[in-house]
Amino acid sequence: MSMWIGRPGTLREIVDGATSFDRSPDLGVSEFRSLAGGVTTWAPPVQPRRLKLKWSAMETDDVSHLDRLARRIDAPGPVAVLDPLTRNLLGGHQAEGRGEPGKWAWKNGELNMYGGQFGAHVENSVSVESVPAGGMAALAWRHPYWTGYPVAPGMTLTWWAPGLVANGAAVGQLVLAWYDAAGKALTGASSTTPAAPLVATVPTGAAFAVPAVAFTARGVWALGYSVLALGDVSAALLAGERPVGEGSPAYSITGYSHAPTAGDGRYRDIGLDLVEVTA
């Protein structure tokens, strides 16, 4: 899979591989030394990812797309980057079922979450308190910025919540809900066999995916691990792989270089610097 860059709804696949690609998070760790010589450190609770990308001899159409993004010609907002190295699009704590319950969404009266409000490293439990007659109680995994996780039509996604399954939760369905760029709901994909991952193709018109599970009975279970991945990785997951959550952040372009390729002015050498943003 190649890298996709753009605003949700207008993601473009950049076929040329980047000649330089640095995706290091900004840890922001500060070090303090006492008068006695001892060292302590402090780390901020949020560690934004920074991307530094460079391409050589890029084709004109790709150059135009990146140029419009960098100069904010079509919109001022942030961009999405679907990085082929990312193995789990969920955030690190979210993938482990830990931290602030606001990372999930549910209908009041049907579900509640307990535990994560006490700290980012505290595991959540989900309490199903009411199941609608003839229906199911749904729990959705929220993106920290957009309506859902940015996607493009034709992509393949794998979604699974093996932590809930292993903990004996009454999961009746795995769901991938699709939304267009304006946030309008489209027809979703679902599976009634939660013991195996759901693999689905993003339909025409979809710009976001929202992963969810639906419960068939009341109860309380530890949330545990979950994964939303690009491509069909179901075999690896069933074999026991559990890729760490890396997130699918919203980025702001903070640096842009654009120069003719030496020896052939039809092409361009392009560089982008991006930083993860929360607002």
KEGUBA-811427 format. One line per 3 residues: number of its first residue (from 1); their letters; for each residue x, y, z of N, C-alpha, C. Coordinates in steps of 0.001 Angstrom, whole numbers, padded with zeros to 6 digits, m for minus. Each point is the difference from the previous one (the first is absolute). Layout:
! KEGUBA-811427
NUM> A> X/Y/Z/X/Y/Z/X/Y/Z; ...
! end
This chain:
! KEGUBA-811427
1> MSM> 000833/m001191/000000/m000833/001191/000000/000868/001242/000000; m000396/001002/m000763/000715/001272/m000031/m000528/000929/001093; 000626/001165/000110/m000454/001000/000948/m001147/000808/m000612
4> WIG> m000996/000325/000825/m001113/000845/m000406/000044/001283/000823; m000166/001138/m000666/000043/001293/000674/m001137/000870/m000540; m000621/000748/000894/m001028/000942/m000436/m000999/000257/001097
7> RPG> m000978/000825/m000308/m001098/000203/000931/m001000/m001132/m000177; m000647/m000413/001078/m000978/m001078/m000117/m001022/000293/m001092; m000194/m000970/m000856/m000867/000171/m001152/000766/000270/m001277
10> TLR> 001240/000484/000128/000841/000279/m001173/001404/m000558/000198; 000103/m001127/000689/001305/m000644/000155/000537/m000425/m001362; 001308/000152/m000183/000637/m000398/m001256/001136/m000969/000309
13> EIV> 000087/m001053/m000786/001087/m000956/000141/001246/000557/m000682; 001094/000101/000757/001286/000449/m000540/000791/m001254/m000368; 000046/m000291/m001282/000570/m001269/m000446/001510/m000029/000191
16> DGA> 000672/001122/m000264/001453/000045/000172/000361/m000178/001474; 000945/m000896/000256/000465/m000174/001371/000834/001183/000456; m000183/000409/001247/000786/001108/000544/001469/m000402/000103
19> TSF> 000887/000913/m000392/001434/m000278/000118/000491/000183/001427; m000781/000730/000808/000324/000194/001412/m001313/000047/000769; m000073/m000746/001106/m001252/m000104/000751/000333/m000170/001479
22> DRS> m000214/001068/000781/000228/m000031/001447/m001352/000207/000666; m000407/m000957/000837/m001323/000059/000638/000118/m000024/001520; 001035/000614/000546/000261/m000072/001433/m000980/000853/000803
25> PDL> m000527/m000530/001114/m000804/000838/000889/000884/000975/000767; m000551/001143/000358/000708/000995/000799/m000245/m000335/001467; 000949/m000708/000629/m000198/m000456/001375/m000048/001157/000993
28> GVS> 000735/001070/m000248/m000051/001179/000865/000482/m000249/001411; 000885/m000987/000194/000460/m000341/001346/001019/001024/000482; m000231/000523/001194/000935/000946/000628/000751/m000709/001128
31> EFR> 001262/000315/000125/000854/m000640/001012/000432/001031/001039; m000082/m000400/001276/000377/000900/001089/001002/m000719/000909; 001035/000739/000394/001016/m000571/000882/m000022/000734/001339
34> SLA> m000058/m000774/001091/m000007/000589/001331/001407/000422/000404; 000104/000757/001088/001318/000413/000498/000851/m001196/000399; m000667/m001099/000366/000737/m001200/000389/000423/m000831/m001206
37> GGV> m000467/000392/m001191/000404/m000707/m001209/m001034/m000953/m000566; m001080/m000240/000746/m001045/m000893/m000488/m000771/000623/m001158; m000498/m000833/m000880/m000721/000468/m001186/m001454/m000440/000067
40> TTW> m000892/000923/m000304/m001411/m000327/m000197/m000412/000511/m001378; m001050/m000591/m000539/m000484/000431/m001304/m001498/000285/000083; m000446/000842/m000923/m001426/000308/m000135/m000375/m000150/m001459
43> APP> m001119/m000682/m000254/m000479/m000185/m001366/m001427/000526/m000107; m000304/000783/m001024/m001362/000505/m000167/m000955/m001141/m000320; m001277/000141/000371/m000952/m001075/m000261/m000307/m000205/m001481
46> VQP> 000215/001017/m000820/m000236/m000094/m001437/001335/000128/m000724; 000292/m000946/m000882/001268/m000015/m000728/m000300/000006/m001497; m000135/001188/m000588/m000419/000081/m001406/001023/m000631/m000943
49> RRL> m000530/m000653/m001013/000870/m000589/m001016/000396/001074/m001005; 001231/m000063/m000461/000491/000905/m001040/000436/m000822/m001207; m000419/000436/m001177/000397/m000664/m001237/000889/000918/m000811
52> KLK> 001064/m000562/m000548/000866/000706/m000946/000109/m000871/m001242; m000538/000502/m001105/m000101/m000780/m001235/000728/000717/m001132; 000699/m000781/m000827/000648/000563/m001190/m000183/m000953/m001168
55> WSA> m000256/000586/m001172/m000113/m000768/m001235/000912/000615/m001061; 000538/m000837/m000856/000800/000476/m001131/m000732/m000315/m001302; 000081/000927/m000953/m000568/m000187/m001341/m001469/m000395/000056
58> MET> m000784/000764/000756/m001423/m000300/000144/m000772/000440/m001239; m001022/m000792/m000353/m000846/000292/m001146/m000854/001250/000242; m000395/000655/m001092/m000692/001285/000074/m001293/m000061/000793
61> DDV> m000839/m001025/m000214/m001297/m000059/000681/000159/m000135/001511; 000953/m000806/000430/000253/m000127/001435/000540/001303/000566; 000876/000662/m000751/000543/001290/000436/m001133/001006/000203
64> SHL> m000914/000072/m000939/m001111/000951/000094/m000851/m000267/001233; m000250/m001283/000282/m000807/m000356/001171/000679/000446/001289; 001285/m000299/000145/000713/000378/001216/000166/001509/000107
67> DRL> 000194/000662/m001124/000144/001449/m000005/m001276/000672/000512; m001152/m000477/m000443/m001272/000564/000456/m000195/m000224/001501; 000409/m001182/000478/m000116/m000272/001436/000908/000918/000813
70> ARR> 001268/000102/m000434/000975/000776/000757/m000366/001475/000047; m000531/000529/m001100/m000348/001423/m000059/m001444/000268/000401; m000692/m001071/000461/m001354/000126/000543/m000941/000711/m000977
73> IDA> 000069/m000406/m001254/m000811/000641/m001038/m001472/m000374/000132; m000283/m001252/000341/m001390/m000458/000013/m000670/000094/001364; 000794/m000052/001065/m000559/000063/001358/001148/000208/000985
76> PGP> m000287/000607/001147/001074/000258/000965/000279/m001172/000928; m000911/m000955/000043/000069/m001047/001001/001131/m000985/m000166; 000122/m000929/000946/001096/m000971/m000014/m000191/m001064/m001072
79> VAV> 001030/m000792/m000185/m000009/m001059/m001014/000191/m001350/000679; m000390/m001034/m000713/000218/m001371/000448/001156/m000600/m000783; 000761/m000849/000648/001074/m000748/m000647/m000195/m001469/000358
82> LDP> m000310/m000809/m000985/m000110/m001442/000216/001336/m000620/m000357; 000730/m000307/001034/001382/m000447/m000085/000022/m001527/m000092; 000598/m000559/m001045/m000002/m001466/m000145/000768/m000723/001095
85> LTR> 000817/000722/000774/000717/m000645/001097/m000864/m000162/001244; m001128/000712/000080/m000873/m000077/001164/m000782/m001307/m000020; 000122/m000789/001054/m000636/m001315/000054/m001301/m000004/000788
88> NLL> m000251/001064/000756/m001251/000115/000752/m000360/001474/000071; m001123/000369/m000620/m000393/001404/m000099/m000557/000572/001297; m000316/m000853/000960/m000482/000483/001290/001151/000609/000791
91> GGH> m000330/000927/000895/001016/000574/000867/000567/m001035/000954; 001173/000276/000550/000685/m000968/000852/m000822/m000458/001189; m000522/000936/000785/m000806/m000366/001162/m001360/m000560/m000428
94> QAE> m000567/000572/m001046/m001301/m000468/m000478/000066/m001459/m000434; 001071/m000366/m000705/000147/m001385/m000450/000100/m000976/001161; 000499/000472/001143/000129/m000858/001173/m001228/000067/000899
97> GRG> m000990/000821/m000376/m001206/000127/000814/000199/000831/001243; 000971/000907/m000022/000357/000767/001196/m000281/001489/m000187; m000109/000687/001124/m000064/001461/m000024/m001408/000562/m000099
100> EPG> m000053/001298/m000250/m001223/000781/000013/m001134/m000672/m000788; m001163/m000241/000638/m001119/m000633/m000707/m000511/000800/m001203; 000360/001277/m000097/m000400/000804/m001151/000576/m000490/m001315
103> KWA> 000922/m000956/000041/000523/m000599/m001240/m001019/m000933/m000651; m001099/m000265/000710/m001058/m000873/m000502/m001324/000752/000032; m000980/m000518/m000715/m001325/000635/m000041/m001073/m001069/000154
106> WKN> m001073/000354/000699/m001105/m000917/000208/m001265/000804/000295; m001127/m000656/m000025/m001281/000640/000273/m000270/m000030/001493; m000278/001187/000570/m000288/000075/001431/m001162/m000924/000366
109> GEL> 000176/m000692/001111/m001021/m000932/000460/000265/m001430/m000417; 000800/m000183/m001067/000304/m001350/m000465/001328/m000511/000544; 001017/000866/m000008/001349/m000402/000406/000597/001024/000946
112> NMY> 001065/m000429/000659/000851/000923/000745/001402/m000572/000031; 000972/000887/000267/001404/m000421/000057/000551/000387/001366; 000834/m000872/000551/000562/000236/001320/001497/m000290/m000012
115> GGQ> 000750/000802/000739/001425/m000258/000196/000903/001052/m000591; m000128/000251/m001308/000941/000881/m000688/m000021/001438/000446; m001098/000424/000647/m000048/001393/000473/001018/000267/001105
118> FGA> 000587/m001063/000546/000977/000165/001072/001437/000075/m000505; 000215/m000093/m001312/001354/000141/m000522/000163/m000664/m001356; 000974/000504/m000754/000214/m000482/m001366/000394/m001463/m000060
121> HVE> 000562/m000538/001101/000485/m001374/m000021/m000948/m000967/000707; m001162/000494/000394/m000966/m000840/000697/m000926/m000663/m001009; m000183/m001306/000132/m000830/m000742/m000944/m001477/000308/000221
124> NSV> m000741/000068/m001086/m001435/000223/000068/m000763/m001314/000032; m001143/000058/000674/m001000/m001054/m000112/m001238/000622/m000626; m000684/m000790/m000819/m001238/000462/m000616/m001163/m000713/000677
127> SVE> m000998/000788/000405/m001182/m000532/000660/m001196/000173/m000928; m000561/m001113/m000450/m001214/000042/m000818/m001177/m000041/000971; m000727/001096/000083/m001048/000149/001006/m001398/m000198/m000561
130> SVP> m000147/000136/m001325/m001308/m000177/m000620/000194/m000353/m001464; m000742/m000983/m000474/000052/m000389/m001407/m001369/000287/m000620; m000057/000797/m001064/m001294/000319/m000614/m000748/m001253/m000438
133> AGG> m001310/000028/000134/m000814/m001136/m000418/000207/m000276/m001485; 000369/m001224/m000310/000217/m000385/m001390/001249/000574/m000619; 000893/000598/000813/001204/000621/m000543/001229/m000324/000824
136> MAA> 001019/000851/m000109/001252/m000187/000715/000474/001347/000522; 000857/m000027/001016/000592/001204/000568/001392/000188/m000605; 000243/001152/m000616/001227/000205/m000776/001024/000844/000752
139> LAW> 001264/m000349/m000195/001137/000759/000514/000914/000310/m001175; 000300/001288/m000217/000815/000418/m001145/001335/000563/000480; 001033/m000192/m000820/001341/000530/000254/000109/001339/m000738
142> RHP> 000254/001090/000725/m000017/001339/m000568/001383/000416/m000498; 000024/000741/m001110/001228/000663/m000425/000141/001279/000818; 001231/000389/000385/000162/001174/000860/m000298/001329/m000674
145> YWT> m000130/000014/m001326/m000192/001289/m000684/m001211/m000014/m000933; m000093/m001008/m000867/m001023/m000020/m001046/m001187/m000879/000364; m000982/m000022/m000912/m001192/m000856/000145/000383/m001454/000202
148> GYP> 001051/m000428/m000656/000493/m001369/000104/001429/m000051/m000489; 000472/m001195/m000285/001370/m000188/m000479/000023/000219/m001514; 000851/000924/m000488/000008/000300/m001441/000329/m001227/m000848
151> VAP> m000765/m000172/m001079/000197/m001110/m000928/m000282/000498/m001409; 000276/m000835/m000981/m000303/000305/m001403/m000712/m001196/m000618; m000945/000230/m000910/m000719/m001104/m000641/000957/m001005/m000644
154> GMT> m000329/m001268/000152/000821/m001070/m000558/001019/m000571/000971; 000299/000719/001089/000919/m000536/001001/m000628/m001202/000708; 000852/m000858/000525/m000441/m001113/000845/000379/000302/001443
157> LTW> m000935/m000213/000931/000246/000194/001429/m000276/m001299/000748; 000743/m000191/001082/m000236/m001113/000908/m000330/000565/001371; m001096/m000474/000595/m000441/000474/001311/m000275/m001200/000900
160> WAP> 000495/000090/001246/m000226/m001085/000953/000146/000525/001420; m000761/m000607/000912/000101/000310/001428/000222/m001302/000766; 001174/m000634/m000162/000237/m001302/000624/000030/000049/001521
163> GLV> 000264/001193/000567/m000005/000112/001459/m001372/m000289/000578; m001028/000582/m000590/m001364/m000255/000464/m000383/m001465/m000187; 000381/m000566/m001149/m000322/m001405/m000277/000667/m000904/001040
166> ANG> 001282/000244/000279/000732/m000819/000963/m000559/000136/001410; m000593/001155/000305/m000546/000248/001332/m001446/m000466/000138; m000512/m000659/m001050/m001318/m000601/000085/m001166/000939/m000227
169> AAV> 000257/001169/m000595/m001072/000969/m000224/m001032/m000534/m000988; m001241/000432/000202/m001101/m000420/m000879/m000018/000858/m001257; 001028/m000158/m000817/000111/000774/m001245/m000779/m000725/m001093
172> GQL> m000994/000688/m000550/m000799/m000595/m001051/000460/000377/m001388; 000638/001167/m000119/000443/000472/m001317/001271/000827/000126; 000847/m000117/m001016/001047/000974/m000283/m000526/000888/m001116
175> VLA> 000221/001307/000103/m000578/000941/m000963/001062/000987/m000469; 000005/000288/m001293/000732/001137/m000560/m001040/000912/m000643; m000231/001147/000631/m000960/000969/m000525/000723/000978/m000901
178> WYD> m000567/000276/m001166/000608/000911/m000966/m000725/001350/000028; 000770/001076/m000167/m000557/001351/m000065/000650/000739/m001156; m000759/000902/m000631/000589/000812/m001062/000732/001195/000599
181> AAG> 000579/000846/m000841/000838/001096/000477/m000787/001015/000817; m001316/000078/m000218/m000848/000928/000749/m000510/m000603/001299; 000351/m001253/000271/m000438/m000656/001222/m001312/m000742/m000112
184> KAL> m000502/m000175/m001226/m001257/m000722/m000207/000265/m001503/m000003; m000841/m000735/000736/000179/m001446/000103/m000340/m000699/m001312; 000827/m000981/m000362/m000230/m000849/m001160/m000261/m001430/000494
187> TGA> m000257/m000903/m000917/m000187/m001397/000377/001292/m000563/000577; m000091/m000706/001127/001183/m000534/000646/000256/m001457/m000343; 001092/m000530/000563/000349/m001416/m000141/m000043/m000627/001389
190> SST> m000390/m001262/000091/m000094/m000645/001306/000275/m001485/m000110; 000297/m000589/001143/000232/m001436/000092/m000636/m000503/001287; m000655/m001151/m000067/m000603/m000609/001183/000875/m001108/000577
193> TPA> 001279/m000031/m000410/000953/m000977/000542/001161/000768/000635; m000218/000549/001220/001025/000852/000633/001273/m000739/000386; 000008/m001332/m000071/001221/m000744/000308/001047/000119/m001094
196> APL> m000366/000610/m001127/000931/000228/m001113/m000099/001464/m000424; 001078/000570/m000536/m000029/001405/m000424/m000989/000241/m001130; m000524/001217/m000035/m000827/000459/m001109/000910/000655/m001030
199> VAT> m000060/m000457/m001246/000770/000577/m001101/m000999/000578/m000995; 000154/001283/m000347/m000981/000651/m000868/000703/000973/m000939; m000645/000253/m001135/000490/000956/m000989/m000756/001306/000144
202> VPT> 000726/001115/000004/m000618/001323/000132/m000836/000291/m001242; m001290/000334/000167/m000860/000209/m001165/000183/001371/m000640; m000527/000165/m001182/000009/001284/m000700/m000682/001065/000858
205> GAA> 000616/001163/000078/m000575/001117/000743/000405/000077/001449; 000624/m001055/000530/000383/000001/001412/001300/000764/000212; 000041/000810/001063/001199/000748/000378/000488/m000380/001394
208> FAV> m000886/m000605/000800/000346/m000375/001374/m000527/m001389/000314; 000710/m000689/000880/m000450/m001268/000556/m000082/000132/001512; m001083/m000504/000581/m000155/m000034/001456/m000160/m001461/000419
211> PAV> 000995/m000559/000700/m000123/m001386/000463/m000871/m000072/001247; m000763/m001085/000122/m000910/m000143/001142/m000250/m001477/000260; m000532/m000273/001193/m000507/m001325/000330/m001422/000168/000509
214> AFT> m000798/m001053/m000127/m001376/000021/000487/m000202/m001174/000949; m000553/000296/001178/m000201/m001008/001044/m001437/m000506/m000009; m000160/m001276/000342/m001322/m000618/m000008/m000570/m000228/001392
217> ARG> 000800/000231/001047/m000473/m000269/001359/000672/000934/000991; m000611/000135/001146/000572/000820/001070/001199/m000709/000623; 000902/000812/000580/001167/m000554/000655/001102/001026/000110
220> VWA> 001069/m000366/000700/001167/000862/000167/001240/m000795/m000389; 000802/000575/m000910/001205/m000681/m000466/001141/000999/m000174; 001223/m000467/000237/001171/000812/m000327/000061/000210/m001508
223> LGY> 000312/001220/m000412/m000026/000335/m001422/001124/m000682/m000767; 001207/000093/000519/001115/m000701/m000630/000428/000577/m001336; 000734/m000811/m000749/000677/000420/m001227/m000950/000060/m001199
226> SVL> 000303/000929/m000931/m000729/000093/m001267/000939/000515/m001077; m000381/m000232/m001277/000872/000385/m001102/m000836/000401/m001209; 000383/001104/m000617/m000534/000440/m001291/001207/000176/m000907
229> ALG> 000073/m000798/m001061/001204/m000037/m000823/m000329/000167/m001472; 000959/000546/m000729/m000096/000079/m001456/000331/m001365/m000596; m000770/m000388/m001012/000240/m001281/m000651/m000660/m001146/000747
232> DVS> 000134/m001186/m000541/m000520/m001207/000627/001119/m000640/000815; m000049/000207/001310/001006/m000573/000893/m000639/m001045/000910; m001135/m000533/m000418/m000753/m000929/000850/000812/m001246/000349
235> AAL> 000741/m000535/m000958/000767/m001216/000275/001049/000243/001079; 000680/001137/m000076/001025/000324/001002/m000635/000189/001377; m001163/000653/000053/m000665/000216/001287/m000460/m001323/000601
238> LAG> m000566/m000876/m000809/m000441/m001302/000494/001183/m000856/000440; 001181/000291/m000574/001214/m000722/000401/000608/000563/001280; m000575/001085/000516/000454/000527/001281/000671/001356/m000024
241> ERP> 000186/000605/m001173/000628/001329/m000038/m000936/001050/000588; 000572/000928/000733/m000759/001081/000613/000777/001313/m000182; m000086/000603/m001196/000773/001218/m000255/m000422/001139/000913
244> VGE> 000976/000713/000502/m000255/001114/000914/m000718/001120/m000740; m000878/000698/000698/m000703/001123/m000606/000939/001167/m000269; 000000/000493/m001222/000862/001123/m000378/m000801/001256/m000327
247> GSP> m001309/m000148/m000183/m000839/001156/m000281/m000066/000348/m001481; m000970/000836/m000316/m000190/000534/m001347/m000261/001496/000153; 001050/000771/000358/m000203/001374/000448/m000438/000957/m001107
250> AYS> m000541/001112/000444/m000159/001168/m000863/001322/000761/000037; 000485/000422/m001175/001294/000685/m000096/m000171/001402/m000585; 000871/000882/000448/000137/001318/m000625/001343/000053/m000712
253> ITG> m000009/000522/m001221/001254/000127/m000767/000716/001256/000470; 001192/m000161/000548/000756/001121/000563/001215/000375/m000839; 000375/m000842/m000965/001144/000302/m000859/m000204/m000595/m001376
256> YSH> 000489/000726/m001022/m000240/m000434/m001381/001155/000470/m000867; 000619/m000941/m000719/001041/000356/m000965/m000392/m000538/m001367; 000336/000774/m001050/m000466/m000314/m001355/001077/000505/m000963
259> APT> 000705/m000936/m000637/001094/000391/m000896/m000002/m000888/m001238; 000389/000542/m001150/000102/m000831/m001212/001026/m001105/000193; m000296/m001155/m000558/000950/m001103/000056/001186/000315/m000910
262> AGD> 001194/m000195/000541/001209/000303/m000772/000027/m000795/m001294; 000165/000713/m001107/000132/m000651/m001292/m001306/m000220/m000734; m001148/000215/000684/m001285/m000196/m000678/m001062/000829/000715
265> GRY> m000276/001187/m000515/m000933/000929/000615/m001446/m000434/m000049; m000302/m001114/m000673/m001378/m000482/m000015/m000399/m000591/001351; 000973/m000349/000828/m000267/m000648/001277/000436/000905/001142
268> RDI> m000443/m000338/001196/000287/000831/001169/000516/m000853/001159; 000909/000605/000765/000439/m000568/001274/m000791/000711/001098; m000775/m000780/000755/m000971/000557/000947/000354/m000459/001420
271> GLD> m000176/000906/000951/000162/m000327/001408/m001155/000551/000808; m000476/m000792/000964/m001076/000431/000901/000402/m000300/001447; m000268/000966/000875/000099/m000216/001439/m001415/000127/000561
274> LVE> m000402/m000971/000812/m001340/000002/000573/000079/m000296/001496; m000964/000532/000756/m000077/m000277/001421/m001438/m000359/000372; m000138/m000959/000879/m001321/m000419/000467/m000658/001140/000775
277> VTA> m001281/000241/m000267/m000730/001064/000684/m001254/m000569/000664; m000470/000727/000988/m001210/m000417/000721/m001145/000988/m000201; 000275/001136/m000606/m001054/001002/m000206/000385/000877/m001194
! end
